[in-house]
């Protein structure tokens, strides 16, 4: 290998190992999560789009934040606008270059949409995989401390490299990297290691897809620089960020990616809509594209179809059929409920009729029996004979002989007979005073109508 090639190879390796991104601000854990989630959302279009958008509820879901606390979210976004990002890297000649830029120049929230942008130069830096690597979404949500997330951000990109080790960081640089450079209590390395490095490493090794091991470099007895060995975490074996959870295993998500939809947008749709809805829209877009009825791109049409709920003729027909079936079922249920109500009302009226007739019969019998018992024996026998004489049927006579005035077969004849003898008897309607009905006749009429309706 000639000297020029060796020099280029050396510069390439050095560039990959030395390139670093430093956030020169005391960001909260939420702000760091936001910075990563926003970059993830815009990454595919980072160099082509001037402005990026994401739904607020999706953004909150990505970082595990309560989407109802919008004022706090806005304050955190504002903090990102005030954050300076520093780049230290080597150019092709091996000369160190330092650059700085505002992390988030512009951001706005309108309704459920968060819009934001990066400067062109910052976008180019963020898009470069040697400088910045996207982190795992599931790790992002699990991180509970800022120090752990910062350590993960700066070590993650070294996984799978030739040596599997981070750059060698001067202790002062590392303090600045961990945002504790102005804290006197962490000036001694022993305190820095005990209170910052070890807790951060423990959390990274516990919840992330990498495993870290600390290497210290000494000058005499003093630790002057640190480095980390970075290995895959055998306990978790997490997938890369774009394939890190159950959302990405859904059929709808995979089909959306095949149709050219961005991973972030696909994730948002899968969270918002069910698979059947999405698959119907994809089929609709494919049908329109195959018939040449899409003037723009198919992916653009698909976006409108999903977000504006475009419906194919098949879906329209199906919806109409479903609506017709629902109306038919509603009418059937209404008829069933109406019949049940009529059956209940019929049973109530029949029970009321029987109860009134029972009360009326008992009251009349008591009055008649009292009037009969005060008669002399001779008079009583004469009254009985007179009543039997008006009966037209032997069966009625036998019933009377057996049951006298309580005989049910001749009850109406009994009432008329005694009323003809000037005995005052109550009317069945008198027993309806505590009900909503005016007469026994109206009750019988209602019963007859209900019986006819019910067949």
C-alpha beads as a LAMMPS data file, in Angstrom:
LAMMPS data file: protein, C-alpha beads

455 atoms
454 bonds

1 atom types
1 bond types

-500.0 500.0 xlo xhi
-500.0 500.0 ylo yhi
-500.0 500.0 zlo zhi

Masses

1 110.0

Atoms # bond

1 1 1 0.000 0.000 0.000
2 1 1 1.575 3.313 -1.041
3 1 1 1.972 6.228 1.322
4 1 1 -0.963 8.262 -0.172
5 1 1 -3.388 5.386 0.275
6 1 1 -2.108 4.748 3.801
7 1 1 -2.587 8.420 4.633
8 1 1 -6.151 8.440 3.293
9 1 1 -6.982 5.260 5.212
10 1 1 -5.518 6.718 8.391
11 1 1 -7.521 9.930 7.941
12 1 1 -10.698 7.938 7.312
13 1 1 -10.276 5.919 10.503
14 1 1 -9.268 8.963 12.513
15 1 1 -12.216 10.901 11.192
16 1 1 -14.605 8.154 12.149
17 1 1 -13.140 7.767 15.614
18 1 1 -12.510 11.412 16.439
19 1 1 -15.615 13.031 14.953
20 1 1 -17.906 14.118 17.757
21 1 1 -20.990 16.148 18.426
22 1 1 -21.172 18.106 21.660
23 1 1 -24.250 19.878 22.957
24 1 1 -22.936 22.900 24.774
25 1 1 -25.908 23.413 27.092
26 1 1 -27.435 21.989 30.244
27 1 1 -30.367 20.231 28.593
28 1 1 -32.995 18.372 30.586
29 1 1 -33.710 14.704 29.936
30 1 1 -36.919 15.661 28.130
31 1 1 -35.069 18.115 25.873
32 1 1 -32.502 15.502 24.926
33 1 1 -35.273 13.038 24.136
34 1 1 -37.033 15.682 22.038
35 1 1 -33.847 16.439 20.096
36 1 1 -33.433 12.771 19.204
37 1 1 -37.108 12.207 18.354
38 1 1 -37.256 15.269 16.092
39 1 1 -34.114 14.161 14.287
40 1 1 -35.508 10.656 13.871
41 1 1 -38.714 12.061 12.402
42 1 1 -36.909 14.244 9.861
43 1 1 -33.876 12.079 9.106
44 1 1 -34.962 10.655 5.757
45 1 1 -35.779 14.140 4.389
46 1 1 -33.110 16.004 6.319
47 1 1 -31.233 17.189 3.208
48 1 1 -34.242 17.751 0.945
49 1 1 -36.984 19.350 3.058
50 1 1 -36.726 22.864 4.461
51 1 1 -39.385 22.210 7.073
52 1 1 -40.385 19.066 8.942
53 1 1 -43.685 18.217 10.632
54 1 1 -44.823 15.716 13.210
55 1 1 -48.037 15.242 15.143
56 1 1 -47.653 16.371 18.737
57 1 1 -49.285 13.261 20.185
58 1 1 -46.952 11.051 18.128
59 1 1 -43.924 13.056 19.262
60 1 1 -45.015 12.603 22.873
61 1 1 -45.555 8.890 22.342
62 1 1 -42.048 8.516 20.908
63 1 1 -40.429 9.978 24.031
64 1 1 -42.879 8.651 26.623
65 1 1 -44.231 12.093 27.580
66 1 1 -47.723 13.071 28.765
67 1 1 -49.162 14.855 25.725
68 1 1 -51.571 16.874 27.906
69 1 1 -48.763 19.003 29.382
70 1 1 -48.291 21.100 26.238
71 1 1 -46.974 24.232 28.029
72 1 1 -44.041 22.226 29.416
73 1 1 -43.443 20.692 25.991
74 1 1 -43.327 24.168 24.428
75 1 1 -40.880 25.370 27.067
76 1 1 -38.635 22.383 26.357
77 1 1 -38.721 23.068 22.613
78 1 1 -37.835 26.675 23.274
79 1 1 -34.833 25.425 25.244
80 1 1 -33.660 23.514 22.159
81 1 1 -33.763 26.753 20.164
82 1 1 -31.338 28.264 22.685
83 1 1 -28.992 25.265 22.544
84 1 1 -25.629 25.462 20.775
85 1 1 -24.222 22.342 19.109
86 1 1 -20.457 22.073 18.671
87 1 1 -18.629 19.872 16.146
88 1 1 -14.988 18.831 16.499
89 1 1 -13.688 16.830 13.547
90 1 1 -10.784 16.393 11.166
91 1 1 -10.887 17.472 7.568
92 1 1 -9.290 15.461 4.765
93 1 1 -5.902 17.054 5.482
94 1 1 -5.992 15.998 9.106
95 1 1 -6.576 19.548 10.376
96 1 1 -9.039 19.987 13.233
97 1 1 -12.227 21.933 12.450
98 1 1 -14.506 23.412 15.095
99 1 1 -18.041 24.509 14.190
100 1 1 -21.078 25.578 16.207
101 1 1 -24.760 26.000 15.387
102 1 1 -28.147 26.478 17.015
103 1 1 -29.742 23.036 17.477
104 1 1 -33.261 24.095 16.505
105 1 1 -33.494 27.477 14.731
106 1 1 -37.268 27.440 14.326
107 1 1 -40.215 25.542 15.802
108 1 1 -43.975 26.075 15.999
109 1 1 -47.064 24.202 17.177
110 1 1 -50.425 24.647 15.479
111 1 1 -53.185 22.393 16.682
112 1 1 -51.721 18.895 16.798
113 1 1 -48.880 19.659 14.370
114 1 1 -45.342 20.563 15.402
115 1 1 -43.281 22.184 12.613
116 1 1 -39.533 22.750 12.849
117 1 1 -36.408 23.222 10.739
118 1 1 -32.608 22.934 10.807
119 1 1 -30.005 25.049 9.107
120 1 1 -28.549 23.501 5.964
121 1 1 -25.072 23.054 7.461
122 1 1 -26.424 21.487 10.650
123 1 1 -28.632 19.151 8.623
124 1 1 -25.581 17.985 6.685
125 1 1 -23.713 17.275 9.916
126 1 1 -26.628 15.450 11.522
127 1 1 -27.184 13.342 8.429
128 1 1 -23.568 12.139 8.403
129 1 1 -23.507 8.688 10.117
130 1 1 -19.875 9.148 11.237
131 1 1 -20.853 12.185 13.255
132 1 1 -24.271 11.413 14.590
133 1 1 -26.101 8.090 14.883
134 1 1 -29.810 7.772 15.485
135 1 1 -30.576 6.099 18.780
136 1 1 -33.039 3.362 19.585
137 1 1 -36.585 4.621 20.209
138 1 1 -37.320 2.070 22.909
139 1 1 -34.106 3.089 24.689
140 1 1 -35.095 6.740 24.373
141 1 1 -38.370 6.066 26.216
142 1 1 -36.727 3.949 28.928
143 1 1 -33.939 6.350 29.895
144 1 1 -34.589 7.990 33.252
145 1 1 -31.467 10.144 33.695
146 1 1 -29.827 12.776 31.535
147 1 1 -26.320 11.434 32.215
148 1 1 -27.297 7.957 30.978
149 1 1 -28.847 9.343 27.794
150 1 1 -25.826 11.563 27.080
151 1 1 -23.476 8.638 27.580
152 1 1 -25.623 6.428 25.352
153 1 1 -25.789 9.100 22.625
154 1 1 -22.017 9.441 22.502
155 1 1 -21.163 5.732 22.749
156 1 1 -23.895 4.202 20.592
157 1 1 -22.316 5.171 17.277
158 1 1 -19.208 3.106 18.071
159 1 1 -21.079 -0.191 18.173
160 1 1 -19.841 -2.434 15.409
161 1 1 -16.763 -0.334 14.614
162 1 1 -13.419 -2.002 13.981
163 1 1 -12.111 -1.584 17.521
164 1 1 -15.447 -1.290 19.313
165 1 1 -14.191 1.576 21.429
166 1 1 -15.086 5.217 21.766
167 1 1 -12.736 8.069 21.204
168 1 1 -10.371 8.827 24.094
169 1 1 -11.923 11.754 25.921
170 1 1 -9.854 14.059 28.045
171 1 1 -11.468 14.155 31.497
172 1 1 -12.202 17.876 31.206
173 1 1 -13.789 17.316 27.792
174 1 1 -15.806 14.436 29.209
175 1 1 -17.073 16.615 32.084
176 1 1 -18.219 19.138 29.489
177 1 1 -19.801 16.359 27.447
178 1 1 -21.775 15.192 30.503
179 1 1 -22.773 18.820 31.313
180 1 1 -21.097 18.787 34.744
181 1 1 -18.038 20.929 33.863
182 1 1 -19.171 23.798 36.088
183 1 1 -19.873 21.618 39.128
184 1 1 -16.983 21.774 41.558
185 1 1 -18.094 18.619 43.364
186 1 1 -17.320 16.583 40.252
187 1 1 -13.845 18.040 39.767
188 1 1 -12.139 15.051 41.457
189 1 1 -12.319 12.075 39.085
190 1 1 -13.269 9.795 41.975
191 1 1 -16.478 11.809 42.534
192 1 1 -17.143 12.047 38.790
193 1 1 -16.806 8.291 38.429
194 1 1 -18.904 7.466 41.499
195 1 1 -21.761 9.929 40.926
196 1 1 -21.896 10.323 37.139
197 1 1 -20.081 7.647 35.152
198 1 1 -20.983 4.515 37.103
199 1 1 -24.742 5.300 37.547
200 1 1 -24.967 6.272 33.857
201 1 1 -23.174 3.079 32.763
202 1 1 -25.439 0.967 34.981
203 1 1 -28.565 2.441 33.386
204 1 1 -27.202 2.167 29.834
205 1 1 -26.255 -1.480 30.391
206 1 1 -29.657 -2.186 31.930
207 1 1 -32.065 -0.624 29.424
208 1 1 -30.179 -0.166 26.156
209 1 1 -28.925 -2.309 23.308
210 1 1 -25.259 -1.662 24.145
211 1 1 -23.003 -2.666 27.014
212 1 1 -20.286 -0.304 28.217
213 1 1 -17.017 -0.940 30.003
214 1 1 -14.897 1.946 31.295
215 1 1 -11.207 2.321 30.447
216 1 1 -9.185 4.967 32.272
217 1 1 -5.910 6.441 31.075
218 1 1 -3.573 7.742 33.744
219 1 1 -0.663 10.108 33.942
220 1 1 1.105 9.100 37.067
221 1 1 -1.625 8.403 39.620
222 1 1 -4.145 10.842 38.107
223 1 1 -6.790 9.807 35.561
224 1 1 -6.424 12.152 32.598
225 1 1 -8.769 10.603 30.023
226 1 1 -11.525 8.043 29.664
227 1 1 -12.655 5.661 26.972
228 1 1 -15.421 3.070 26.730
229 1 1 -15.524 -0.389 25.228
230 1 1 -18.861 -0.699 23.395
231 1 1 -20.429 -4.119 22.835
232 1 1 -23.908 -5.352 21.902
233 1 1 -25.988 -5.980 25.013
234 1 1 -26.596 -9.756 25.147
235 1 1 -29.363 -9.288 27.698
236 1 1 -31.632 -7.239 25.435
237 1 1 -30.576 -7.797 21.822
238 1 1 -32.645 -4.812 20.767
239 1 1 -33.264 -4.216 17.077
240 1 1 -32.158 -0.992 15.381
241 1 1 -34.327 2.050 15.998
242 1 1 -36.470 1.709 12.922
243 1 1 -37.367 -1.892 13.908
244 1 1 -37.498 -1.616 17.655
245 1 1 -41.021 -2.410 18.777
246 1 1 -44.344 -4.081 18.059
247 1 1 -45.477 -1.217 15.805
248 1 1 -42.921 -2.095 13.166
249 1 1 -44.092 -5.717 13.134
250 1 1 -47.582 -4.754 12.042
251 1 1 -48.503 -5.654 8.478
252 1 1 -49.893 -2.177 7.812
253 1 1 -46.584 -0.559 8.857
254 1 1 -44.556 -2.779 6.536
255 1 1 -46.938 -2.183 3.620
256 1 1 -46.734 1.574 4.142
257 1 1 -42.934 1.442 3.927
258 1 1 -43.215 -0.536 0.673
259 1 1 -45.395 2.266 -0.679
260 1 1 -42.678 4.822 0.027
261 1 1 -44.160 6.292 3.208
262 1 1 -41.639 7.519 5.782
263 1 1 -41.113 5.475 8.919
264 1 1 -42.306 8.254 11.200
265 1 1 -45.487 8.869 9.234
266 1 1 -46.135 5.129 9.012
267 1 1 -45.675 4.816 12.772
268 1 1 -48.105 7.656 13.409
269 1 1 -50.764 6.148 11.154
270 1 1 -50.446 2.700 12.700
271 1 1 -50.939 4.275 16.120
272 1 1 -53.924 6.322 14.925
273 1 1 -55.750 3.929 12.568
274 1 1 -56.460 0.211 12.576
275 1 1 -54.797 -2.096 10.050
276 1 1 -57.971 -2.699 8.035
277 1 1 -58.429 1.038 7.438
278 1 1 -54.817 1.450 6.258
279 1 1 -54.874 -1.657 4.058
280 1 1 -58.100 -0.469 2.404
281 1 1 -56.485 2.878 1.559
282 1 1 -53.391 1.161 0.151
283 1 1 -55.586 -1.061 -2.041
284 1 1 -57.531 2.006 -3.159
285 1 1 -54.329 3.857 -4.103
286 1 1 -53.035 0.813 -5.987
287 1 1 -56.306 0.490 -7.928
288 1 1 -56.278 4.170 -8.874
289 1 1 -52.608 4.000 -9.894
290 1 1 -53.104 0.885 -12.043
291 1 1 -56.016 2.544 -13.857
292 1 1 -54.015 5.747 -14.448
293 1 1 -56.324 7.910 -12.350
294 1 1 -53.627 9.485 -10.148
295 1 1 -52.183 12.712 -11.486
296 1 1 -49.580 13.136 -8.728
297 1 1 -47.431 10.480 -7.043
298 1 1 -49.073 7.378 -5.626
299 1 1 -47.533 7.961 -2.199
300 1 1 -48.929 11.522 -2.197
301 1 1 -52.354 10.215 -3.110
302 1 1 -52.073 7.573 -0.374
303 1 1 -51.261 10.238 2.215
304 1 1 -54.394 12.193 1.240
305 1 1 -56.476 9.011 1.109
306 1 1 -55.517 8.072 4.669
307 1 1 -55.642 11.511 6.274
308 1 1 -58.755 12.718 4.392
309 1 1 -60.461 9.313 4.348
310 1 1 -60.863 8.937 0.587
311 1 1 -63.163 6.021 -0.151
312 1 1 -63.136 3.646 -3.103
313 1 1 -66.415 2.692 -4.755
314 1 1 -66.067 -0.677 -3.104
315 1 1 -65.780 0.966 0.319
316 1 1 -68.722 3.247 -0.474
317 1 1 -70.846 0.268 -1.515
318 1 1 -69.741 -1.674 1.527
319 1 1 -70.528 1.271 3.794
320 1 1 -73.987 1.586 2.224
321 1 1 -74.590 -2.124 2.686
322 1 1 -73.429 -1.929 6.286
323 1 1 -75.716 1.054 6.839
324 1 1 -78.649 -0.807 5.268
325 1 1 -77.909 -3.871 7.382
326 1 1 -77.694 -1.722 10.495
327 1 1 -81.012 -0.032 9.686
328 1 1 -82.610 -3.417 9.016
329 1 1 -81.264 -4.722 12.305
330 1 1 -82.455 -1.577 14.074
331 1 1 -85.954 -2.007 12.620
332 1 1 -85.926 -5.672 13.584
333 1 1 -84.806 -4.792 17.099
334 1 1 -87.440 -2.066 17.309
335 1 1 -90.140 -4.490 16.222
336 1 1 -88.887 -7.057 18.697
337 1 1 -88.791 -4.507 21.513
338 1 1 -92.237 -3.231 20.535
339 1 1 -93.667 -6.774 20.577
340 1 1 -92.084 -7.461 23.943
341 1 1 -93.578 -4.235 25.275
342 1 1 -96.990 -5.219 23.903
343 1 1 -96.704 -8.672 25.446
344 1 1 -95.844 -7.115 28.799
345 1 1 -98.780 -4.687 28.500
346 1 1 -101.178 -7.488 27.546
347 1 1 -100.088 -9.555 30.537
348 1 1 -100.524 -6.530 32.796
349 1 1 -104.034 -5.774 31.515
350 1 1 -105.085 -9.404 31.758
351 1 1 -103.819 -9.560 35.340
352 1 1 -105.585 -6.278 36.164
353 1 1 -108.834 -7.552 34.645
354 1 1 -108.704 -10.750 36.673
355 1 1 -107.862 -8.889 39.860
356 1 1 -110.710 -6.401 39.422
357 1 1 -113.168 -9.202 38.622
358 1 1 -112.006 -11.084 41.714
359 1 1 -112.453 -8.056 43.954
360 1 1 -115.828 -7.242 42.414
361 1 1 -117.085 -10.813 42.776
362 1 1 -115.908 -11.065 46.386
363 1 1 -117.568 -7.756 47.322
364 1 1 -120.836 -8.599 45.601
365 1 1 -120.928 -12.086 47.111
366 1 1 -120.409 -10.656 50.606
367 1 1 -123.318 -8.216 50.134
368 1 1 -125.593 -10.880 48.638
369 1 1 -124.749 -13.435 51.318
370 1 1 -125.485 -10.905 54.046
371 1 1 -128.880 -10.073 52.487
372 1 1 -129.731 -13.768 52.039
373 1 1 -128.798 -14.777 55.585
374 1 1 -131.239 -12.366 57.219
375 1 1 -134.173 -14.043 55.403
376 1 1 -136.295 -16.602 57.180
377 1 1 -135.886 -20.206 56.140
378 1 1 -139.175 -20.198 54.265
379 1 1 -138.332 -16.910 52.540
380 1 1 -134.805 -18.092 51.705
381 1 1 -136.125 -21.277 50.051
382 1 1 -138.619 -19.249 48.064
383 1 1 -135.862 -16.850 46.853
384 1 1 -133.702 -19.780 45.792
385 1 1 -136.605 -21.341 43.901
386 1 1 -137.355 -18.074 42.143
387 1 1 -133.732 -17.804 41.009
388 1 1 -133.579 -21.378 39.762
389 1 1 -136.692 -20.755 37.743
390 1 1 -134.989 -18.104 35.640
391 1 1 -132.022 -20.315 34.777
392 1 1 -132.209 -21.643 31.247
393 1 1 -129.807 -24.548 31.453
394 1 1 -129.676 -27.637 33.682
395 1 1 -125.900 -27.206 34.045
396 1 1 -126.450 -23.738 35.481
397 1 1 -129.064 -25.145 37.880
398 1 1 -126.729 -27.874 39.076
399 1 1 -123.927 -25.315 39.593
400 1 1 -126.250 -23.142 41.668
401 1 1 -127.517 -26.069 43.739
402 1 1 -123.934 -26.980 44.530
403 1 1 -122.425 -23.514 45.130
404 1 1 -125.509 -21.311 45.689
405 1 1 -124.783 -17.614 45.261
406 1 1 -120.985 -18.130 44.644
407 1 1 -121.607 -20.245 41.539
408 1 1 -119.313 -18.819 38.852
409 1 1 -121.349 -20.030 35.873
410 1 1 -124.334 -17.940 36.891
411 1 1 -122.588 -14.999 38.556
412 1 1 -124.032 -12.401 36.163
413 1 1 -127.515 -13.832 36.598
414 1 1 -127.042 -13.692 40.381
415 1 1 -126.118 -9.990 40.253
416 1 1 -129.118 -9.106 38.047
417 1 1 -131.483 -11.130 40.250
418 1 1 -130.518 -9.353 43.447
419 1 1 -130.362 -5.933 41.812
420 1 1 -133.947 -6.583 40.635
421 1 1 -134.791 -7.129 44.316
422 1 1 -133.486 -3.590 44.979
423 1 1 -130.147 -4.744 46.445
424 1 1 -127.390 -2.224 45.729
425 1 1 -124.246 -3.850 44.325
426 1 1 -120.943 -2.154 43.303
427 1 1 -119.872 -1.806 39.671
428 1 1 -116.609 -3.428 38.515
429 1 1 -115.508 0.045 37.439
430 1 1 -115.576 1.119 41.087
431 1 1 -112.461 -0.951 41.629
432 1 1 -110.493 1.005 38.977
433 1 1 -110.262 4.230 40.956
434 1 1 -106.610 3.681 41.843
435 1 1 -105.634 2.799 38.259
436 1 1 -105.178 4.756 35.020
437 1 1 -108.176 3.015 33.411
438 1 1 -111.693 4.413 33.238
439 1 1 -113.727 1.266 32.756
440 1 1 -113.570 -2.492 32.475
441 1 1 -114.936 -2.103 28.964
442 1 1 -111.922 -0.060 27.853
443 1 1 -109.584 -2.641 29.397
444 1 1 -111.244 -5.460 27.510
445 1 1 -111.027 -3.403 24.314
446 1 1 -107.293 -2.833 24.782
447 1 1 -106.755 -6.519 25.468
448 1 1 -108.576 -7.458 22.295
449 1 1 -106.507 -5.050 20.174
450 1 1 -103.229 -6.334 21.647
451 1 1 -104.246 -9.937 21.097
452 1 1 -105.008 -9.152 17.451
453 1 1 -101.636 -7.421 16.937
454 1 1 -99.723 -10.253 18.531
455 1 1 -101.669 -12.840 16.562

Bonds

1 1 1 2
2 1 2 3
3 1 3 4
4 1 4 5
5 1 5 6
6 1 6 7
7 1 7 8
8 1 8 9
9 1 9 10
10 1 10 11
11 1 11 12
12 1 12 13
13 1 13 14
14 1 14 15
15 1 15 16
16 1 16 17
17 1 17 18
18 1 18 19
19 1 19 20
20 1 20 21
21 1 21 22
22 1 22 23
23 1 23 24
24 1 24 25
25 1 25 26
26 1 26 27
27 1 27 28
28 1 28 29
29 1 29 30
30 1 30 31
31 1 31 32
32 1 32 33
33 1 33 34
34 1 34 35
35 1 35 36
36 1 36 37
37 1 37 38
38 1 38 39
39 1 39 40
40 1 40 41
41 1 41 42
42 1 42 43
43 1 43 44
44 1 44 45
45 1 45 46
46 1 46 47
47 1 47 48
48 1 48 49
49 1 49 50
50 1 50 51
51 1 51 52
52 1 52 53
53 1 53 54
54 1 54 55
55 1 55 56
56 1 56 57
57 1 57 58
58 1 58 59
59 1 59 60
60 1 60 61
61 1 61 62
62 1 62 63
63 1 63 64
64 1 64 65
65 1 65 66
66 1 66 67
67 1 67 68
68 1 68 69
69 1 69 70
70 1 70 71
71 1 71 72
72 1 72 73
73 1 73 74
74 1 74 75
75 1 75 76
76 1 76 77
77 1 77 78
78 1 78 79
79 1 79 80
80 1 80 81
81 1 81 82
82 1 82 83
83 1 83 84
84 1 84 85
85 1 85 86
86 1 86 87
87 1 87 88
88 1 88 89
89 1 89 90
90 1 90 91
91 1 91 92
92 1 92 93
93 1 93 94
94 1 94 95
95 1 95 96
96 1 96 97
97 1 97 98
98 1 98 99
99 1 99 100
100 1 100 101
101 1 101 102
102 1 102 103
103 1 103 104
104 1 104 105
105 1 105 106
106 1 106 107
107 1 107 108
108 1 108 109
109 1 109 110
110 1 110 111
111 1 111 112
112 1 112 113
113 1 113 114
114 1 114 115
115 1 115 116
116 1 116 117
117 1 117 118
118 1 118 119
119 1 119 120
120 1 120 121
121 1 121 122
122 1 122 123
123 1 123 124
124 1 124 125
125 1 125 126
126 1 126 127
127 1 127 128
128 1 128 129
129 1 129 130
130 1 130 131
131 1 131 132
132 1 132 133
133 1 133 134
134 1 134 135
135 1 135 136
136 1 136 137
137 1 137 138
138 1 138 139
139 1 139 140
140 1 140 141
141 1 141 142
142 1 142 143
143 1 143 144
144 1 144 145
145 1 145 146
146 1 146 147
147 1 147 148
148 1 148 149
149 1 149 150
150 1 150 151
151 1 151 152
152 1 152 153
153 1 153 154
154 1 154 155
155 1 155 156
156 1 156 157
157 1 157 158
158 1 158 159
159 1 159 160
160 1 160 161
161 1 161 162
162 1 162 163
163 1 163 164
164 1 164 165
165 1 165 166
166 1 166 167
167 1 167 168
168 1 168 169
169 1 169 170
170 1 170 171
171 1 171 172
172 1 172 173
173 1 173 174
174 1 174 175
175 1 175 176
176 1 176 177
177 1 177 178
178 1 178 179
179 1 179 180
180 1 180 181
181 1 181 182
182 1 182 183
183 1 183 184
184 1 184 185
185 1 185 186
186 1 186 187
187 1 187 188
188 1 188 189
189 1 189 190
190 1 190 191
191 1 191 192
192 1 192 193
193 1 193 194
194 1 194 195
195 1 195 196
196 1 196 197
197 1 197 198
198 1 198 199
199 1 199 200
200 1 200 201
201 1 201 202
202 1 202 203
203 1 203 204
204 1 204 205
205 1 205 206
206 1 206 207
207 1 207 208
208 1 208 209
209 1 209 210
210 1 210 211
211 1 211 212
212 1 212 213
213 1 213 214
214 1 214 215
215 1 215 216
216 1 216 217
217 1 217 218
218 1 218 219
219 1 219 220
220 1 220 221
221 1 221 222
222 1 222 223
223 1 223 224
224 1 224 225
225 1 225 226
226 1 226 227
227 1 227 228
228 1 228 229
229 1 229 230
230 1 230 231
231 1 231 232
232 1 232 233
233 1 233 234
234 1 234 235
235 1 235 236
236 1 236 237
237 1 237 238
238 1 238 239
239 1 239 240
240 1 240 241
241 1 241 242
242 1 242 243
243 1 243 244
244 1 244 245
245 1 245 246
246 1 246 247
247 1 247 248
248 1 248 249
249 1 249 250
250 1 250 251
251 1 251 252
252 1 252 253
253 1 253 254
254 1 254 255
255 1 255 256
256 1 256 257
257 1 257 258
258 1 258 259
259 1 259 260
260 1 260 261
261 1 261 262
262 1 262 263
263 1 263 264
264 1 264 265
265 1 265 266
266 1 266 267
267 1 267 268
268 1 268 269
269 1 269 270
270 1 270 271
271 1 271 272
272 1 272 273
273 1 273 274
274 1 274 275
275 1 275 276
276 1 276 277
277 1 277 278
278 1 278 279
279 1 279 280
280 1 280 281
281 1 281 282
282 1 282 283
283 1 283 284
284 1 284 285
285 1 285 286
286 1 286 287
287 1 287 288
288 1 288 289
289 1 289 290
290 1 290 291
291 1 291 292
292 1 292 293
293 1 293 294
294 1 294 295
295 1 295 296
296 1 296 297
297 1 297 298
298 1 298 299
299 1 299 300
300 1 300 301
301 1 301 302
302 1 302 303
303 1 303 304
304 1 304 305
305 1 305 306
306 1 306 307
307 1 307 308
308 1 308 309
309 1 309 310
310 1 310 311
311 1 311 312
312 1 312 313
313 1 313 314
314 1 314 315
315 1 315 316
316 1 316 317
317 1 317 318
318 1 318 319
319 1 319 320
320 1 320 321
321 1 321 322
322 1 322 323
323 1 323 324
324 1 324 325
325 1 325 326
326 1 326 327
327 1 327 328
328 1 328 329
329 1 329 330
330 1 330 331
331 1 331 332
332 1 332 333
333 1 333 334
334 1 334 335
335 1 335 336
336 1 336 337
337 1 337 338
338 1 338 339
339 1 339 340
340 1 340 341
341 1 341 342
342 1 342 343
343 1 343 344
344 1 344 345
345 1 345 346
346 1 346 347
347 1 347 348
348 1 348 349
349 1 349 350
350 1 350 351
351 1 351 352
352 1 352 353
353 1 353 354
354 1 354 355
355 1 355 356
356 1 356 357
357 1 357 358
358 1 358 359
359 1 359 360
360 1 360 361
361 1 361 362
362 1 362 363
363 1 363 364
364 1 364 365
365 1 365 366
366 1 366 367
367 1 367 368
368 1 368 369
369 1 369 370
370 1 370 371
371 1 371 372
372 1 372 373
373 1 373 374
374 1 374 375
375 1 375 376
376 1 376 377
377 1 377 378
378 1 378 379
379 1 379 380
380 1 380 381
381 1 381 382
382 1 382 383
383 1 383 384
384 1 384 385
385 1 385 386
386 1 386 387
387 1 387 388
388 1 388 389
389 1 389 390
390 1 390 391
391 1 391 392
392 1 392 393
393 1 393 394
394 1 394 395
395 1 395 396
396 1 396 397
397 1 397 398
398 1 398 399
399 1 399 400
400 1 400 401
401 1 401 402
402 1 402 403
403 1 403 404
404 1 404 405
405 1 405 406
406 1 406 407
407 1 407 408
408 1 408 409
409 1 409 410
410 1 410 411
411 1 411 412
412 1 412 413
413 1 413 414
414 1 414 415
415 1 415 416
416 1 416 417
417 1 417 418
418 1 418 419
419 1 419 420
420 1 420 421
421 1 421 422
422 1 422 423
423 1 423 424
424 1 424 425
425 1 425 426
426 1 426 427
427 1 427 428
428 1 428 429
429 1 429 430
430 1 430 431
431 1 431 432
432 1 432 433
433 1 433 434
434 1 434 435
435 1 435 436
436 1 436 437
437 1 437 438
438 1 438 439
439 1 439 440
440 1 440 441
441 1 441 442
442 1 442 443
443 1 443 444
444 1 444 445
445 1 445 446
446 1 446 447
447 1 447 448
448 1 448 449
449 1 449 450
450 1 450 451
451 1 451 452
452 1 452 453
453 1 453 454
454 1 454 455
